[in-house]
Amino acid sequence: MQRKMFIVLVCAALALMMALAGCSPAGQSGQSQNGSSGSQTTQGGNGGTPAKPVKLTYLDPLPSPERTALMQDLLKRFHDQNPNIEVEYQSVPWDQASKKWLAMGASGTLPDVVSIDDTSMTGLAAAGYIENLQPYYDKWSQTGNLTEASKLSRNKYKGNVYAIPDGFGLQGLFVRTDWFKELNLEPKIETWDDYFDLAKKLTDPAKGRYGISFRGGANGILRAMEYVVNAVHTDSWFEKDGKSILYRPEAAAAFKKFYSVYLDGYAPKESINWGFNEMVQGFMNGQAGILNQTPEVIVTADKNMKPGTWTVLPMPKASDGKRYMTWGYTAGYAMSAKSQNKAEAWKLIEFLSSPEINLEYCKKFSAIPIYKKNMDDPFFKQGPIAGYAASLADANIVYSTPPSYLTELPNFSGTYAVQETQKYLTGAQSLDDTVKHLADFLTQAQQKYMKENPQ
């Protein structure tokens, strides 16, 4: 009897030891992809303090001395708040970023957290390279504080959030306030009709002055289509059947009106070949009074123009009172689907996306904040950046964007459309033929995409 009791006691002790061993912190026996100990289960649930030190990697596609310094400082501050989470900073030049993301995704080596632009997000999500953040987003305490632009941004795939925007860039109208003052005009452009009217009023060939800094070279078609969607009151370049909206008579009329700025002499003659750099220079050197561009030009204008001679206005409203605009985040935060430390990766994204850090980040890089409260900061209420902030604060803004998912788009905007529009502008081709050629190209690409990607 005593022998049996002894055996029972020994078995009970062994069972207790095994149970206690099973209660040790999860993940201590596994290794992460970067060699650190994994910690998929953490104290405090989603985003809690890791039970054991974790090492994350972060990839920045926009390295510059200023940005790198700020991002490294932010990662250090995150580590100070979370001593058990170390973050390694990595970077890749922007012109190599897209290929790098795809290559790392395919090889399963994409860093835990990566900054990606909105034109690349869909492809990375579709390939399964980045994590579906919707479960984290649904529990995030800041969702109710986001701006409408943040909620409408191109950060979703099949209805689920895959990236958290870092800040927004969008088009705005740089204007020569000194020219407006000379002509006793108020520096104000409310509608597209105002835009075309001022193109004429600001033009004075005798002084070498023209209303519009026109982009006739690469990507100039994007600005033309920006006006077309406003004139047609649509958020897409296509009909539901995949046909280009340029087949519509009213769209063709809008196309003609946009390019009349050049044909009527309200833009420098040489601007038929202008790209980004030339049109910016045309504005700063006094050739043109209105420039349609993004916030990064503010820094350039600040360095090269006298204070008080220029500012930025919101993009014009369409005749229905809405602004049909393209905007996007500069490099939103996404998570690798292969990350072995997803709770900690989300914790880093939460930190970088917090109201305080977002405000600091956006003020440093002239981006538009993702939070309503941050838009009230005096920085965004004055000076050139105020024009951009006013656009995204408008409740009547409509998100309208180029079809960046089309693999043919770079060739269309960079080469084909340039050739076609220049034929029209030089009189070598009719308006009807030009619009048809462009519409045919876009329709073929869109319908091919729809066939290959049925909804």
Backbone torsions as a table, in degrees:
resi	resn	phi	psi	omega
1	MET	NA	-44.1	179.2
2	GLN	-64.2	-35.5	179.3
3	ARG	-63.4	-42.8	179.4
4	LYS	-63.1	-41.8	179.3
5	MET	-63.2	-39.3	179.1
6	PHE	-61.6	-45.2	-179.7
7	ILE	-61.5	-41.8	179.2
8	VAL	-61.1	-44.4	-179.3
9	LEU	-64.1	-40.6	178.9
10	VAL	-63.5	-45.9	179.5
11	CYS	-61.1	-40.3	179.8
12	ALA	-64.5	-40.3	179.4
13	ALA	-64.4	-42.7	178.7
14	LEU	-63.0	-41.1	178.9
15	ALA	-62.0	-41.1	179.4
16	LEU	-64.7	-40.6	179.1
17	MET	-63.5	-41.5	179.3
18	MET	-65.5	-38.8	179.7
19	ALA	-64.5	-42.5	179.4
20	LEU	-65.2	-38.3	178.6
21	ALA	-63.2	-37.0	179.9
22	GLY	-68.9	-16.6	-178.9
23	CYS	-90.0	0.6	179.4
24	SER	-66.5	153.3	-175.8
25	PRO	-51.0	129.2	-179.1
26	ALA	-64.8	148.5	174.2
27	GLY	92.3	-5.2	-176.6
28	GLN	-70.6	-22.9	-177.6
29	SER	-91.8	-12.6	-177.5
30	GLY	-97.7	157.5	177.6
31	GLN	-115.9	139.4	178.6
32	SER	-79.0	173.0	-177.8
33	GLN	-66.7	-20.8	-179.6
34	ASN	-101.6	12.0	174.8
35	GLY	94.4	-9.4	178.9
36	SER	-82.9	160.1	177.3
37	SER	-67.7	135.7	179.8
38	GLY	-72.8	158.4	177.9
39	SER	-153.2	58.1	-177.7
40	GLN	-62.2	-30.2	176.9
41	THR	-104.7	125.5	-177.2
42	THR	-126.8	158.5	174.3
43	GLN	-67.1	141.9	177.9
44	GLY	83.9	7.2	175.7
45	GLY	72.8	-139.2	-174.5
46	ASN	-63.3	108.2	176.1
47	GLY	84.4	15.5	179.8
48	GLY	-76.1	-177.2	179.7
49	THR	-72.4	126.5	-178.4
50	PRO	-61.3	145.5	178.8
51	ALA	-72.8	-22.0	179.4
52	LYS	-143.2	150.6	-177.5
53	PRO	-51.3	139.5	-178.3
54	VAL	-125.9	142.3	174.5
55	LYS	-114.8	123.2	176.2
56	LEU	-105.7	158.8	171.8
57	THR	-119.8	143.4	178.8
58	TYR	-128.7	132.7	-179.2
59	LEU	-112.7	123.3	-179.5
60	ASP	-107.1	122.6	-178.7
61	PRO	-95.1	6.2	-176.4
62	LEU	-126.8	51.1	-175.5
63	PRO	-69.2	136.5	172.1
64	SER	-155.0	161.0	-178.9
65	PRO	-53.2	-42.5	-177.2
66	GLU	-71.2	-47.4	-177.6
67	ARG	-67.4	-43.2	180.0
68	THR	-59.2	-42.9	179.5
69	ALA	-61.8	-44.2	-179.4
70	LEU	-66.1	-47.3	-177.1
71	MET	-63.4	-39.3	178.3
72	GLN	-66.3	-36.3	177.2
73	ASP	-66.4	-41.2	178.6
74	LEU	-64.0	-40.1	179.0
75	LEU	-66.7	-34.5	176.5
76	LYS	-66.4	-42.3	178.9
77	ARG	-64.0	-37.3	176.7
78	PHE	-62.7	-42.7	179.0
79	HIS	-64.5	-38.4	178.9
80	ASP	-61.3	-36.4	179.4
81	GLN	-80.5	-23.0	-178.1
82	ASN	-131.8	75.7	-172.5
83	PRO	-55.1	-26.2	-178.3
84	ASN	-87.3	1.3	178.5
85	ILE	-119.7	112.8	176.6
86	GLU	-102.0	140.0	-178.9
87	VAL	-121.8	124.4	176.9
88	GLU	-91.5	124.3	178.7
89	TYR	-84.4	130.5	174.1
90	GLN	-129.9	157.5	179.5
91	SER	-145.1	159.4	176.3
92	VAL	-146.1	136.8	179.3
93	PRO	-58.1	145.9	-174.9
94	TRP	-56.4	-41.3	-176.0
95	ASP	-70.4	-9.5	176.9
96	GLN	-109.7	-5.3	-169.7
97	ALA	-62.1	-47.4	-175.7
98	SER	-59.1	-46.9	178.6
99	LYS	-64.8	-36.7	-179.1
100	LYS	-65.7	-44.9	178.8
101	TRP	-57.7	-47.1	-177.4
102	LEU	-65.5	-43.0	-179.6
103	ALA	-64.8	-43.6	-179.7
104	MET	-69.1	-36.4	177.8
105	GLY	-63.9	-43.8	-179.0
106	ALA	-65.0	-33.3	-178.5
107	SER	-91.1	-1.7	179.4
108	GLY	74.5	22.3	-176.8
109	THR	-114.7	15.7	178.8
110	LEU	-62.0	132.3	-179.3
111	PRO	-56.3	160.5	-177.0
112	ASP	-55.0	-45.7	177.9
113	VAL	-125.9	133.7	-178.2
114	VAL	-138.2	140.0	174.6
115	SER	-88.5	124.7	-179.4
116	ILE	-130.1	153.3	177.8
117	ASP	-87.2	163.3	-173.7
118	ASP	-70.7	-19.4	178.7
119	THR	-78.1	-18.1	-178.6
120	SER	-100.9	-17.1	-173.0
121	MET	-58.7	-45.2	-176.3
122	THR	-59.9	-45.3	-179.8
123	GLY	-62.9	-41.4	-180.0
124	LEU	-68.2	-37.2	178.6
125	ALA	-68.6	-44.2	-178.7
126	ALA	-62.4	-34.0	-179.5
127	ALA	-79.8	-7.7	-179.9
128	GLY	80.1	18.8	-177.0
129	TYR	-84.5	-25.9	179.5
130	ILE	-118.2	154.1	-172.6
131	GLU	-79.7	144.8	170.6
132	ASN	-71.6	114.0	-176.6
133	LEU	-91.0	1.8	-175.5
134	GLN	-56.2	-43.2	178.3
135	PRO	-60.1	-36.6	177.2
136	TYR	-72.6	-43.3	-178.0
137	TYR	-60.1	-40.6	-178.5
138	ASP	-63.1	-27.8	-179.5
139	LYS	-98.3	-3.5	-176.2
140	TRP	-69.4	132.6	-175.7
141	SER	-72.9	-12.2	-173.3
142	GLN	-99.9	-1.2	-174.5
143	THR	-58.6	-36.0	-178.8
144	GLY	-73.3	-12.6	-177.5
145	ASN	-97.8	-2.3	-176.6
146	LEU	-74.2	152.2	176.0
147	THR	-73.0	165.1	177.2
148	GLU	-61.3	-37.1	178.6
149	ALA	-60.5	-39.4	179.0
150	SER	-64.0	-41.2	-178.6
151	LYS	-70.5	-30.6	-177.6
152	LEU	-93.8	-2.3	-172.3
153	SER	-65.7	161.6	-177.3
154	ARG	-82.6	66.0	-179.0
155	ASN	-121.6	18.5	-176.2
156	LYS	-122.2	149.8	173.9
157	TYR	-134.6	122.4	-176.1
158	LYS	52.0	40.0	174.7
159	GLY	84.5	-3.5	-178.8
160	ASN	-109.5	144.1	179.7
161	VAL	-75.5	130.7	178.7
162	TYR	-121.2	-7.2	179.4
163	ALA	-152.9	148.8	175.6
164	ILE	-105.7	117.6	-177.9
165	PRO	-56.0	143.7	177.2
166	ASP	-91.0	-32.2	-177.6
167	GLY	171.1	161.5	-171.8
168	PHE	-112.2	143.7	169.5
169	GLY	-116.3	143.1	179.9
170	LEU	-155.3	172.2	-179.9
171	GLN	-78.7	147.0	174.1
172	GLY	-147.8	166.2	-179.0
173	LEU	-104.0	108.2	171.1
174	PHE	-74.9	131.4	-179.9
175	VAL	-131.0	147.5	176.3
176	ARG	-84.7	95.5	-178.0
177	THR	-63.8	-27.0	178.6
178	ASP	-68.1	-34.5	176.4
179	TRP	-67.8	-43.3	179.5
180	PHE	-59.8	-41.9	-178.4
181	LYS	-64.2	-41.8	178.9
182	GLU	-59.9	-33.5	-177.8
183	LEU	-96.4	10.0	-178.7
184	ASN	55.8	39.4	178.7
185	LEU	-109.6	143.2	176.8
186	GLU	-79.2	131.0	179.3
187	PRO	-70.8	79.3	-174.4
188	LYS	-147.8	130.7	177.9
189	ILE	-132.9	94.1	-175.7
190	GLU	-82.0	-42.2	-173.9
191	THR	-125.2	169.7	176.1
192	TRP	-67.9	-29.5	175.1
193	ASP	-62.7	-39.0	175.7
194	ASP	-60.8	-40.9	-178.9
195	TYR	-58.5	-50.1	-178.3
196	PHE	-69.9	-34.8	178.4
197	ASP	-65.5	-42.5	-179.9
198	LEU	-71.9	-27.6	175.6
199	ALA	-57.4	-39.0	179.4
200	LYS	-74.8	-46.8	-175.7
201	LYS	-64.8	-33.4	-177.8
202	LEU	-82.4	-10.2	-177.3
203	THR	-82.5	127.9	177.0
204	ASP	-146.9	86.0	-176.9
205	PRO	-54.2	-31.7	-179.8
206	ALA	-61.6	-31.0	178.6
207	LYS	-96.8	1.9	-177.3
208	GLY	70.9	28.0	-178.1
209	ARG	-111.4	141.1	179.3
210	TYR	-136.2	152.3	-174.6
211	GLY	-66.6	-44.8	-170.5
212	ILE	-118.7	135.7	170.7
213	SER	-85.7	93.0	-168.5
214	PHE	-83.4	143.3	179.5
215	ARG	-112.2	95.2	-179.9
216	GLY	-93.8	-9.3	-178.9
217	GLY	-91.6	-148.6	-176.0
218	ALA	-54.3	134.0	177.7
219	ASN	69.9	5.6	176.2
220	GLY	-61.3	-29.4	179.7
221	ILE	-62.1	-27.3	179.3
222	LEU	-63.0	-37.8	178.1
223	ARG	-71.8	-36.1	177.7
224	ALA	-64.4	-46.0	-179.7
225	MET	-67.5	-27.2	175.2
226	GLU	-60.2	-42.1	177.3
227	TYR	-72.7	-38.4	-178.6
228	VAL	-58.7	-46.1	-178.7
229	VAL	-66.2	-30.8	175.5
230	ASN	-68.0	-41.3	-178.8
231	ALA	-68.9	-34.0	-177.8
232	VAL	-89.4	-14.2	-178.2
233	HIS	62.5	59.4	178.9
234	THR	-140.9	157.8	178.9
235	ASP	-101.7	7.0	-175.6
236	SER	-136.1	153.3	174.5
237	TRP	-78.9	-5.6	-172.0
238	PHE	-131.5	155.6	169.4
239	GLU	-80.1	172.9	-178.7
240	LYS	-63.4	-27.6	-179.5
241	ASP	-86.2	4.0	177.4
242	GLY	93.1	-1.9	179.1
243	LYS	-78.6	144.9	179.9
244	SER	-66.1	142.2	176.7
245	ILE	-67.8	-13.6	179.2
246	LEU	-65.7	-14.4	175.1
247	TYR	-71.9	-20.0	179.1
248	ARG	-69.4	137.4	177.8
249	PRO	-57.2	-40.0	-178.9
250	GLU	-69.0	-29.2	176.9
251	ALA	-71.9	-41.4	177.5
252	ALA	-63.2	-37.0	178.0
253	ALA	-65.9	-39.3	178.3
254	ALA	-66.7	-39.8	176.5
255	PHE	-58.0	-45.2	179.7
256	LYS	-62.4	-43.0	-178.6
257	LYS	-65.2	-39.9	-179.7
258	PHE	-61.4	-47.1	-177.0
259	TYR	-78.6	-7.9	175.3
260	SER	-66.8	-22.7	176.7
261	VAL	-55.9	-41.7	178.6
262	TYR	-79.0	-47.1	-176.0
263	LEU	-64.4	-29.3	179.3
264	ASP	-88.4	1.9	174.6
265	GLY	85.1	20.8	-179.6
266	TYR	-95.6	13.7	175.5
267	ALA	-140.9	151.3	179.3
268	PRO	-56.5	141.2	-177.3
269	LYS	-57.8	-39.9	-177.4
270	GLU	-72.5	-10.3	-177.6
271	SER	-70.5	-4.3	174.4
272	ILE	-60.8	-21.9	179.5
273	ASN	-110.0	3.7	-174.4
274	TRP	-70.2	139.8	170.5
275	GLY	-112.5	-155.7	-176.5
276	PHE	-58.5	-55.6	-175.3
277	ASN	-61.3	-42.1	-176.8
278	GLU	-67.6	-39.6	-178.1
279	MET	-70.9	-34.0	175.9
280	VAL	-65.8	-44.6	178.0
281	GLN	-63.3	-38.4	179.0
282	GLY	-59.8	-34.6	176.9
283	PHE	-74.2	-46.9	-174.5
284	MET	-70.7	-30.9	-177.7
285	ASN	-88.1	4.2	174.1
286	GLY	90.5	16.3	176.3
287	GLN	-85.5	-30.6	-174.3
288	ALA	-133.9	147.7	-175.4
289	GLY	-97.4	-17.4	-179.5
290	ILE	-134.1	130.8	180.0
291	LEU	-130.1	126.3	176.9
292	ASN	-93.7	108.0	-177.0
293	GLN	-153.5	177.4	-175.2
294	THR	-97.4	167.6	-171.2
295	PRO	-59.1	-26.0	-176.3
296	GLU	-63.0	-19.6	179.6
297	VAL	-71.2	-18.4	178.8
298	ILE	-56.7	-44.8	-179.1
299	VAL	-60.9	-43.6	179.8
300	THR	-64.8	-44.2	179.8
301	ALA	-65.2	-38.6	178.3
302	ASP	-59.1	-38.0	-177.5
303	LYS	-78.0	-25.6	-170.2
304	ASN	-115.5	-5.7	-178.1
305	MET	-124.4	152.9	-179.6
306	LYS	-72.9	140.6	176.8
307	PRO	-57.9	142.1	177.6
308	GLY	86.1	-1.4	-178.9
309	THR	-100.6	-3.7	-176.9
310	TRP	-157.5	162.2	173.1
311	THR	-159.1	-176.8	178.7
312	VAL	-124.2	132.6	178.1
313	LEU	-111.1	155.6	175.7
314	PRO	-63.5	156.6	175.6
315	MET	-63.0	149.6	-176.5
316	PRO	-65.2	159.3	175.7
317	LYS	-91.8	150.3	174.4
318	ALA	-76.5	174.9	-177.1
319	SER	-67.0	-16.4	177.0
320	ASP	-91.4	6.3	177.2
321	GLY	86.7	0.7	-179.6
322	LYS	-101.6	157.1	174.2
323	ARG	-108.0	111.2	176.8
324	TYR	-90.9	105.5	-168.0
325	MET	-130.6	152.9	170.9
326	THR	-97.4	127.8	170.4
327	TRP	-147.8	160.1	180.0
328	GLY	-161.9	159.1	177.2
329	TYR	-76.9	150.8	-175.7
330	THR	-75.2	-41.3	-179.4
331	ALA	-164.3	78.6	-176.4
332	GLY	-67.3	158.6	-175.5
333	TYR	-90.2	123.1	178.5
334	ALA	-124.4	164.7	-178.0
335	MET	-118.6	138.1	176.8
336	SER	-66.0	133.9	176.8
337	ALA	-66.2	-19.5	-178.5
338	LYS	-95.0	1.0	-178.9
339	SER	-58.8	136.2	176.8
340	GLN	-91.5	-0.3	-176.4
341	ASN	-134.2	59.1	-171.4
342	LYS	-68.7	-35.7	178.4
343	ALA	-62.8	-41.5	179.3
344	GLU	-73.0	-34.6	177.0
345	ALA	-62.8	-42.7	177.3
346	TRP	-65.2	-36.6	178.2
347	LYS	-60.2	-38.6	176.9
348	LEU	-67.3	-43.0	178.1
349	ILE	-61.8	-41.0	177.1
350	GLU	-59.4	-43.4	-179.4
351	PHE	-64.0	-50.4	-179.1
352	LEU	-64.6	-25.5	-178.3
353	SER	-98.1	5.8	-179.0
354	SER	-67.5	153.7	-178.8
355	PRO	-53.9	-41.6	-176.8
356	GLU	-67.3	-46.6	-179.0
357	ILE	-70.3	-38.4	178.9
358	ASN	-61.3	-40.0	179.0
359	LEU	-65.2	-46.4	179.0
360	GLU	-60.5	-45.0	-179.0
361	TYR	-61.8	-47.8	-176.2
362	CYS	-68.9	-35.8	177.4
363	LYS	-68.1	-33.1	-178.9
364	LYS	-70.7	-35.9	-172.7
365	PHE	-116.7	18.5	177.6
366	SER	52.4	45.0	174.8
367	ALA	-106.2	162.2	179.7
368	ILE	-92.4	129.3	-175.8
369	PRO	-62.5	160.6	177.8
370	ILE	-93.2	-6.6	-177.3
371	TYR	-109.5	141.8	178.3
372	LYS	-59.0	-46.8	-176.8
373	LYS	-61.5	-39.5	-179.2
374	ASN	-65.2	-27.5	178.4
375	MET	-66.0	-17.8	179.6
376	ASP	-84.4	-5.9	178.8
377	ASP	-62.0	138.1	-178.8
378	PRO	-53.3	-28.2	-179.7
379	PHE	-56.8	-36.0	-176.7
380	PHE	-94.5	3.2	-179.6
381	LYS	-102.8	-5.5	-176.2
382	GLN	-140.3	158.3	178.5
383	GLY	74.1	-173.3	-175.0
384	PRO	-58.6	-35.4	-176.6
385	ILE	-64.9	-21.4	-178.8
386	ALA	-60.8	-32.6	179.5
387	GLY	-63.7	-38.2	178.5
388	TYR	-71.3	-43.7	-179.8
389	ALA	-60.5	-38.8	-179.7
390	ALA	-63.8	-34.5	179.8
391	SER	-64.2	-48.3	-177.0
392	LEU	-75.7	-17.4	177.7
393	ALA	-80.8	-14.5	-178.4
394	ASP	-69.8	124.5	180.0
395	ALA	-67.9	-16.9	-177.5
396	ASN	-98.0	24.9	179.0
397	ILE	-82.2	139.9	178.6
398	VAL	-122.2	128.3	-178.5
399	TYR	-78.3	113.4	178.8
400	SER	-130.5	124.2	-171.7
401	THR	-134.7	151.7	173.3
402	PRO	-60.3	151.6	-179.2
403	PRO	-76.9	73.8	-174.7
404	SER	-67.0	-13.8	178.1
405	TYR	-73.7	-15.2	179.5
406	LEU	-78.9	124.3	179.8
407	THR	-67.6	-19.5	179.6
408	GLU	-82.5	-9.5	-174.2
409	LEU	-60.3	-44.1	179.6
410	PRO	-57.7	-41.2	177.9
411	ASN	-68.2	-37.9	-179.9
412	PHE	-63.9	-53.1	-174.9
413	SER	-77.1	-29.5	-176.1
414	GLY	-90.6	-23.8	-175.3
415	THR	-132.1	-62.8	-172.1
416	TYR	-59.6	-51.4	-178.3
417	ALA	-65.3	-32.5	177.3
418	VAL	-62.5	-47.9	-179.9
419	GLN	-62.2	-44.5	-177.3
420	GLU	-66.8	-45.6	-178.6
421	THR	-69.5	-34.7	178.6
422	GLN	-69.4	-31.6	173.2
423	LYS	-61.2	-42.5	179.3
424	TYR	-66.9	-44.9	-176.7
425	LEU	-68.1	-25.4	179.1
426	THR	-94.4	-0.4	178.7
427	GLY	83.7	9.0	-178.7
428	ALA	-84.6	-9.6	-177.8
429	GLN	-149.9	145.5	-178.2
430	SER	-74.8	161.7	176.6
431	LEU	-60.9	-46.9	-177.6
432	ASP	-59.1	-45.6	179.8
433	ASP	-64.9	-41.1	-179.1
434	THR	-62.4	-49.3	-178.9
435	VAL	-63.6	-40.3	180.0
436	LYS	-64.3	-44.2	180.0
437	HIS	-60.5	-43.7	179.4
438	LEU	-65.7	-43.2	-179.7
439	ALA	-64.7	-40.6	179.6
440	ASP	-62.7	-44.4	-179.7
441	PHE	-59.8	-50.0	-177.5
442	LEU	-64.8	-41.8	-179.0
443	THR	-63.1	-43.9	178.9
444	GLN	-60.4	-43.6	-179.3
445	ALA	-66.6	-44.0	-178.0
446	GLN	-67.2	-44.0	-179.0
447	GLN	-68.5	-32.7	173.6
448	LYS	-63.2	-43.8	179.0
449	TYR	-62.4	-44.4	-179.4
450	MET	-62.9	-36.8	179.3
451	LYS	-68.0	-38.9	-177.9
452	GLU	-81.3	-17.6	-178.1
453	ASN	-132.1	66.8	-178.0
454	PRO	-64.4	142.2	-179.7
455	GLN	-86.4	NA	NA
